[in-house]
């Protein structure tokens, strides 16, 4: 077996003194997409934020064999960890091009790669990001993370609230990106998980309650219902037209 790109051991996270991640331990392979699954409010987003040091955390986190749990967020990012936050967090008053430029960390950013994945952003490069639709803002958020040659991407709910067509485009972009960089993906849309993920980590109550093949979990209706509270065939709610 290859050495995991990320190892998390005994991760505990708090927000304003409240425990939000109890004791999370898992490995992320150095290739492909690993999904983080679980019911709402179990600590999936907090786990990603804890890995990045965006919230107070304790435990051991190693990236490519190097401990990063004592590092501030900016140093972790410089080590090659890209992040797509749950709520897009674009700079609303800046143009699309300016949003992407701010994400550039290397001498030769991957502008052509991003342009091929998101041609609509090229056409809207001078448009203020805050005037884009929800789906277009999500593309900006993903594109920012892909501007650099990262060692790992942490992607949080990239398809939440998006129209089916945009969901498909975002999923296709992540599939293409995963050919060159491993991705740890928090995602509620099980169709997207089935399409993209090889492995899966299920969190419940701030702890890892199951790990294994994503397909094995989703193909087992009893397991899916017990761990996720939904049927394996359940898809994400329909998005509003404004999020297209």
C-alpha positions in Angstrom: 0.0 0.0 0.0 1.2 3.5 -0.8 1.8 6.0 2.0 -1.3 8.2 2.6 -1.0 11.8 1.7 -2.9 12.8 4.8 -3.1 11.1 8.2 -5.4 12.3 10.9 -5.2 10.8 14.4 -7.3 11.7 17.4 -8.4 15.0 16.0 -10.5 17.0 18.4 -11.9 20.4 17.5 -13.7 23.2 19.4 -15.6 26.3 18.4 -16.1 29.0 21.1 -15.4 26.3 23.7 -17.9 23.8 22.3 -16.6 20.4 21.2 -17.6 19.9 17.5 -15.2 17.0 16.6 -14.7 14.4 19.4 -12.0 12.0 18.2 -11.5 11.6 14.4 -8.9 9.2 12.9 -8.5 8.4 9.2 -6.0 8.3 6.3 -6.4 9.8 2.9 -4.8 7.9 0.0 -2.3 9.7 -2.3 -4.6 9.3 -5.3 -8.2 9.6 -6.2 -11.2 11.1 -4.3 -12.1 10.1 -0.7 -15.6 11.2 0.4 -16.5 12.3 3.9 -20.1 11.3 4.6 -22.5 11.6 7.5 -25.7 13.2 8.6 -26.0 17.0 9.0 -24.2 18.4 12.0 -21.9 15.5 12.8 -18.7 17.4 12.3 -17.7 16.9 8.6 -17.0 20.6 7.9 -15.4 21.1 11.3 -13.1 18.2 10.5 -11.8 19.9 7.3 -11.5 23.2 9.1 -9.6 21.5 11.9 -7.2 20.0 9.5 -6.5 23.4 8.1 -6.2 25.1 11.5 -9.2 27.4 10.9 -10.6 26.3 14.3 -9.0 25.3 17.5 -7.8 21.7 17.3 -5.8 19.0 19.1 -4.5 15.7 17.8 -2.0 14.6 15.2 -2.3 15.6 11.5 0.5 14.7 9.0 0.8 15.7 5.4 3.1 13.5 3.3 4.7 12.4 6.6 5.2 16.0 8.0 3.3 17.1 11.0 1.1 20.1 10.3 -1.1 20.2 13.3 1.1 22.8 15.0 1.2 25.1 11.9 -1.0 28.1 11.3 -3.3 27.9 8.3 -1.1 30.0 5.9 1.8 27.6 6.4 -0.4 24.6 5.7 -1.7 26.2 2.5 1.9 26.9 1.5 2.7 23.2 2.0 0.3 22.5 -0.9 -3.2 22.1 0.6 -6.0 23.8 -1.4 -9.4 24.5 0.2 -12.9 25.0 -1.3 -15.1 26.2 1.5 -18.7 25.2 2.0 -20.2 28.7 1.3 -18.0 29.7 -1.7 -16.6 32.8 0.1 -15.7 34.7 -3.1 -14.6 38.4 -2.9 -17.9 39.9 -4.1 -16.6 43.3 -5.2 -13.6 41.9 -7.1 -13.8 40.6 -10.6 -13.6 36.9 -11.5 -10.1 37.4 -12.8 -9.0 39.2 -9.5 -10.5 36.4 -7.4 -8.4 33.9 -9.3 -5.3 36.1 -9.2 -5.4 36.3 -5.5 -5.3 32.5 -5.2 -2.0 32.2 -7.3 0.9 31.0 -5.2 3.3 29.8 -7.8 5.3 31.4 -10.6 3.3 29.5 -13.3 -0.3 29.3 -12.1 -2.5 26.8 -13.9 -4.5 29.4 -15.8 -5.0 27.4 -19.0 -6.1 24.3 -17.0 -8.7 26.3 -15.1 -9.8 28.1 -18.3 -10.4 24.7 -20.0 -12.5 23.4 -17.1 -14.5 26.6 -16.7 -14.8 28.5 -20.0 -17.8 30.5 -18.6 -15.4 32.1 -16.1 -13.2 33.3 -19.0 -16.1 35.0 -20.6 -17.0 36.6 -17.3 -13.5 37.5 -16.2 -14.3 41.2 -15.7 -17.6 40.7 -14.0 -17.8 41.3 -10.2 -17.9 37.9 -8.5 -20.8 39.0 -6.3 -23.0 39.4 -9.3 -22.6 35.9 -10.5 -25.2 33.1 -9.9 -24.6 30.7 -7.1 -23.4 28.1 -9.5 -20.9 30.5 -11.1 -19.6 31.5 -7.7 -19.0 27.9 -6.9 -17.0 27.5 -10.1 -14.9 30.5 -9.0 -14.3 28.9 -5.6 -13.2 25.6 -7.2 -11.1 27.3 -9.8 -9.2 29.2 -7.1 -8.2 26.0 -5.5 -7.0 24.6 -8.9 -4.8 27.5 -9.8 -1.8 25.9 -8.0 -0.1 22.5 -8.1 -1.5 21.3 -4.7 -0.6 18.1 -3.0 -4.2 17.8 -1.5 -7.5 19.5 -2.0 -10.1 19.8 0.8 -13.5 20.4 -0.9 -16.6 21.1 1.2 -20.1 20.6 -0.2 -19.3 21.9 -3.7 -22.7 21.0 -5.2 -24.9 22.2 -2.3 -27.9 24.2 -3.7 -26.8 24.0 -7.3 -29.0 23.1 -10.3 -28.4 19.7 -11.8 -26.5 21.0 -14.9 -24.1 23.0 -12.7 -23.7 20.0 -10.3 -22.6 17.9 -13.3 -20.1 20.6 -14.4 -18.6 20.9 -11.0 -18.4 17.1 -10.6 -16.6 16.9 -14.0 -14.1 19.5 -12.9 -13.3 17.6 -9.7 -13.0 14.3 -11.6 -10.5 15.9 -13.9 -8.6 17.6 -11.0 -8.4 14.2 -9.2 -6.2 12.8 -12.0 -3.3 14.9 -10.7 -4.2 15.7 -7.0 -5.9 13.7 -4.3 -9.2 15.1 -3.0 -10.9 14.9 0.4 -14.5 15.7 -0.4 -17.4 16.4 1.9 -20.6 15.8 -0.1 -24.2 15.1 0.6 -25.3 14.3 -3.0 -24.9 10.6 -3.1 -25.0 10.5 -6.9 -22.0 12.7 -7.0 -20.2 10.6 -4.4 -21.0 7.4 -6.4 -19.6 9.1 -9.5 -16.4 10.5 -8.0 -15.3 8.7 -4.8 -13.3 5.6 -4.4 -13.1 5.5 -0.6 -15.4 6.9 2.0 -15.1 8.0 5.7 -18.4 8.2 7.6 -18.6 10.5 10.6 -21.2 10.3 13.3 -21.3 12.3 16.5 -17.9 13.8 15.9 -16.2 10.4 15.4 -15.4 8.1 12.5 -18.0 5.3 12.5 -17.1 3.6 9.3 -14.5 3.5 6.6 -14.3 1.6 3.3 -15.2 1.6 -0.3 -17.7 4.3 -1.3 -19.4 1.9 -3.7 -19.7 -0.7 -0.9 -21.5 1.7 1.3 -23.8 3.1 -1.3 -24.6 -0.3 -2.7 -25.8 -1.5 0.8 -29.1 0.1 1.4 -29.3 -1.0 5.0 -25.8 0.4 5.7 -26.6 3.7 3.9 -29.8 4.1 5.9 -28.1 3.3 9.2 -25.0 5.5 8.6 -26.5 8.4 6.6 -30.2 8.3 7.4 -31.2 8.1 3.7 -31.8 5.6 1.0 -28.9 4.9 -1.4 -31.0 6.3 -4.2 -31.6 9.6 -2.5 -30.4 12.6 -4.4 -29.8 16.2 -3.4 -32.8 18.6 -3.3 -33.6 20.5 -6.4 -31.8 23.8 -6.6 -33.6 27.1 -7.2 -33.3 28.7 -10.6 -31.2 31.5 -9.0 -28.5 29.0 -8.2 -28.1 27.7 -11.7 
